[in-house]
């Protein structure tokens, strides 16, 4: 059966300092000394979770996209994380899915964090992105999306499950880390998939603390990886057979409600 290797980078971020963050991530990515297939960075990895997009937004032809393209080619691996993008006079918290051949996909964060005013500064996305890698399907989401299970709920496609992994990149504060950890397990259990969350650590420019708590969770809710407070570059190989066995042994998906996300 097919396997898929992820490299997860949990780190502190330099507040609103693109150059420093890209230099730091260059060092961390360059330090990966083993083959990997998907490298995951946190939400807004060039700036931290800033509400000043007018100062830091780039276009899809900007330097951060070029940086991701170069490192993806260098490491022969997909690189993903979210950045601030300006398009059609709007700002987006956009997850980039960069392929080694230079092609890319993207997902605009659907659920904007009104508690911090994100909804006043950024435009919301309206379309999910489910990427394909080696026969795997990966549902790509951003931070606050984790609180909204309908947006992540599996739907049947030609009598098959819609995806195998759900992936969240985040700047999720320490104060609500219990919710983060609990919901990552819940998304795995209810969708019978692997759940991955990559979060930052450290204080941001608003003195908000982040504990990281990056996690990988198996389809039965078992925690395969968890790291709190420390910086880490972690590698994990997931096995498709584990998902298939879980869905065969416990075919709960057959009893799910029939619905469509419009």
N, C-alpha and C positions, 0 to 999 in steps of 0.2 A: 504494500500500500504506500501511498505517497506521504512524504514528510515535508515540513516547511520550517525553515530556521529564521528566527527573529533575533535581532540585537536591539535591546531597549536601553535608551540613554536617559537616566534620571540625574538631573544636575541642577545646581543653582543657576540663575540667569542674571546678567548684568542689566540693570534697569534702564530701559530706553537707550541702549547702546548697541547698535547693530554690529559695528566693527568688532567690538570686544566679544560679542556672542558668536559671531561667525568664526572668529579666530579660535575661540574655545572649542566650538564644535568641530572645527577642522582637526584640532589636536585629538579629540576623543574619537572621531571617526577614523583618523589615520592610525590610531592605536589598536584598532580591531585587527588582530593578526591571524584570524581564522576565516574560512569561507562563511558567508552569511547571505541571506536572500532578501531580508527586509530590515532596514534600520529605521527605528522609530524615535522621533524627537518630540518634545512637549508642544503644547499650544503656544502660539505667538513666541516661537523660540528665538526670534531676533530681538525682541523688545521687552518681554514680559507682558502681562495683561494690562496694557495701557488703554486709556480712554482718550488718547490724542492721536487718532489715526491721520489727521490732516498733517501731522509732522513726520510720520513714519511710514505712511503707505507707499507701496511700490506698484508698478504695473506688472503684468505677466511677462514683460520683457526686461524686468529690472535685475539688479545685481544678485538678489537672493535666489531668484529662479536660476540664474546662471550658475551660482555657487552650488545649488542642489544638483544641477545637471552635471557639473564637473565631478563632484564627489560620487554621484551615482555611477558614472562611467568608470571612474577610478576603481571603485570597490566592486563593480559588476553586481550591484545590489540596488533594489528599490529603496529610496529614501522618502520618508513621509513625516510631516509635521505641519502646523498651521502658521500662516504669516498674514500680515495686513496687506490687502490688495485694494487698489482703487480701480474701478471700472464703471464707465458710464456715469461719472460724477457721483458714485456711491462707494462706500467702504465696506469691505467684507472681511470677516475672520475666516480665511480660506485654508482648508487643508489641501496640501499639494501631494500628489502621488506621482513621484518622479521615477521613470523607468531608465535603466542603463542605456537604452538606445536614444535617449533624449526626449522621447514622447512623454506626455503627462496627462493625468486626469486631475480633477479637483472636486471638492465638496465644500459648499458654503454652509457654515454653522446655521442650523435651523432655529434652535432655541437660544435666544440672546438673553444674557443675564441682566434683567432689568434692575435687580437689587444693586448692581454697580453702575447702572446707566448705559450698559452696552447697547440696549435697544434704541437709545437716543443717538448713538454715534455710528452704528453699523446697520447694514441692511441684512435681512434674514434670507437664508436660502430656502428653496422649496422642492428640492430634488435630492433623493438619496443617491449615494455612489457605492455600488458593490463591485469591487475590483476582482479580477480573475488572475490567479497565479498558480501555475502547475496543476490545474484542476481543482484548486481551492477557490472558494468565494469568500471575500472579506468585506464586511460592512463597515464603512469608515465614518466615524462620528467625532464630535468635539465636545469635551467637557460637560457643560450643562445639559446637553442632549441626554446624558445618562439618567436624568431624573424623569424622562418621559418615555415609558415603556412601549406605547403604541408606535412611536416613531422607529423603534428598533425591532418590533415584533416580526417574527418569521412569517412569511407568506409562502404558499405553495406555488411553484413554477413547474408546470408540466408534471405534477405529482411528486416533485422533488423539493427538498428544503431550499430556501432562498440563499442561505449562506452558511459557512462553517466557522467563521471567526468574526467576532465583533470587536472593533478596535477604537479606543478612545484616547485622544491626546488632550492634555489638560493643564490648567493652572488652578487646581482645586485647593482651597485653603485648609489649613490644619484644623480649624475650629469645626469643620464639618467632615472630617476624615472618616468618621464612623459611617456616615451616609455613603461616601465614596466606596468604601470597602464592601459594605453590605449590598449596594446596588450592582457592583461589578459581579458579585456572586449571583445575585438574582437574575441578571441578564443572561448569564451562562446557563443557569438551571432552566429558566422558562423557555429559552430558545434552543436548548440542547446543543450548545456550541461552545467553543473556546471563547473566553472573554479576556481582553488585554487592555489594561489602562496604564498609560505612561504620564506621570505627573512630575512637576518640578519640586525642588526643595529650597529652603532658605527664605529670607525676607525680601519682599518686593519694595518698590519705591514708596508705597503707601504704608509701609511697616506691617504688612500682612504676612503672617508666617505660613509656610507650606511644608508639610511633613513628607511629601513624596507619596509613600504608600503605593508605589507602582506595583501592579499585580498581574499575574497570569492565572486564570481560573479554568479548570476543566469542565466538561459538560455535565458532570454530576455536582458541581459546586465546590470541588476540591481545589484548594489553593496550591498551585504548582510553584509559584514564586511570589515573594512579598519583600519589599525593602522600604524601610521607613527612615527618614531624616538624613541618611547618608547619600552621597553621590555614588552612582554605580553604572557600569556598562555590563549588562547581563545578556547572556546568549541562551536561548532555549529552542529546542527542536520539537515541534508538535507532530503528532502522528494522526493521519486521517482515520486510521483503523479504530482509534479510540472513539471518535464521533460516531462512526458507522455502527460499532458494537453497542454503544449507548442507545442509539435510536432504534436499533433492532430489538434489544433486550427490553427497553422501556418505550414502547411506541406511543407515548402520550400525545405526540403531535397529531395523531389521527383524530383526536377528540377536540382539536382546537377550533375556535370560532372562525368562520369564513368571513373575511372582510378585505377591503382594499384601502390603501392609503391614497388619497386623491391629491 
